[in-house]
């Protein structure tokens, strides 16, 4: 089970961040208002609100301007994109389990706040896809898909993200949970998501072994996505691998900063509480109320 009763009680205090608290501009800015939408509540008028949403009768009683809030307003569509390539099996627990647990937490928070949430798994293609929706039954489908996700093939995040963007349209927020340790960063796929109105949020999931192999003797390095290709190395070679991974991570952070895509990093050694803390500090989550 990805989430315990204690976990859900902790998640009940959280909400997905708004566009005001996160750099992913547009995540909650495309709001639908008008006839045919379900009335939900009132809130104080803020500068820039459509004057047509002001309820003048209620405003007269309260002696302050208030606007009508419809169900679509402020509710985002959360797209969780979970990497299930073989490289995600590295670590104990594996990176895939760690990423799936955070995905489950984000899905739970979204559902609790009546945001639509969906999940897609990918490696070199989209493997499974649950479109964003509402309700407890839908949440159970998303949680079940996250829990049952298994590593399948080699990674090609660029191709997979591009394919997803071609099939789905925003507005919404796309949270990519991946180690992003492919040959190159999936910049085209991320740009395509943004162009389609899906504001990317990059969650890089790494194993302690990725960052520090802890090697002080000759070892055999095996490609997790192609075990047949193994090579021997020495401690200096292992340190070279470590430096290459750190350089790749730095390049990922720099690319996200350049494009304005929120970035956060989690490792397989973190508890759910620690992952939630990192997500809150990065602006992906906020304390509700």
Buried (B, 14 or more C-beta within 10 A) or exposed (E): EBBEEEBBEBBEEBBBBBBEBBBBEBBBEBBEBEEEBEEBEBBEBEEEBEEEBBBEEBBEEEEEBBBBBBBBBBBBBBBBBBBBBBBBBBBEEBBBBBBBBBBBBBBBBBBBBEBBBBBBBBBBEBBBBBBBBBEEEBBEBBBBBBBEBEBBBBBBBBBBBBBBBEEBEBBBBBBBBBBBBBEEBBBBBBBBBBEBBBBBBBBBBBBBBBBEBEBEEEBEBEEBBEEEEEEEBEEEBBBEBBEEBEEBBEEBBEBBEEBEBBBBBBBBBBEBEEBBEBBBEBBBBBEEE
